[in-house]
């Protein structure tokens, strides 16, 4: 059996990479992918602690996070398609105000 701290270290590494991507990158698609990496690192920790405590609540939380993430991606990609049609850029610095 894999020790719990391996999962924690993996979750922390993925979280740090995702946080760095959100804070340092300027492309909106890269920021969204980094946000997904953040949420997946949280899912790894939920499932690891659920398995460690022999409880299914960690898996249930992970499923809810995956569902919320799927909805977030659908909305974000819709906004990005509208943004590219209007401004033809995906840089965060160029998109400061969303006007209709």
N, C-alpha and C positions, 0 to 999 in steps of 0.2 A: 504494500500500500504506500502511496506517495504521501509524504508528510504534509501537514497543513501549511507549514511555512513556505513550501515551494509555491503553492497556489497564491499565498499572500505576496510573495516576492514578484511573481508573474503579474499579478494584478497591479502592484505598485509600479512596476516598470512600464506596463501598458498605459497606466494612468498618467505617468510623467510624460511619456511620449505624446499622448493625446493632448495634455495640457500645453506642452510646448508647441504643438501644431496649432492649437487654437490661438495662443498668444503671439506667436511669431510669424505665422504665415499670412499672406495678403490675398490669396485666392479663396473665394468663397467655397468652392468645391473641396479644397484641401481642409478648410476649417470644418466643414460638415463631416468629412471623413474622420477628422481628429475627434470630433464630438462623438461619433459612433464608437471610436476606440475607447474613449472615456467610459461610455455606457457599457461596453463589453467588458472592460476591466472590473466594473462594479458587479456585473453578472457573474464573472468568475469567482469573485469573493462571496457573493450570495450562495452560489452552489457549493463552494468549498466549505463554508461554515455550516451550511445545511447538512452536508454529508458528515462533517465532523461531529455534529450534535445529533445525528441520526433523525433529522427532522425534514419534512418536505416543504417547509415554509420558504426556505431559500430558493428552491426551484420554482415555487409559485411566484415569488417576487421577481425572479429572473424572467419568467414568462410575461408578467405584466410589463416589465421594462422593455422587453422585445416588442410587445404590442405597441407601447407608447412610442418606441423608436421608429417603428414602421409608419405610424401615423405622422410623426415628425418629418420623416424623410419625404413622404408624399407631399406634404404641405410645402416643405422647403424646395423641392424640385419644381413644384408649380410656380412658386415665387421666382425661382431662378430662370425659368423659361420666360416668364413675363418680363423679367429684368433684362435678359439678353435681347429680347425683341425691342425693348425701348432704348436701352443704353448701349448695347453690344459690348459690355465689359463684365468681368467677373472679379474685379479687384475690389477689396473691401474699402480702400481709401476713396475710390471713385463713387461709391454708392453710400452716401451719408443720409439722404432723405428720400423716402419713398413717396413720390407724388403721383397722382392719378392722371 
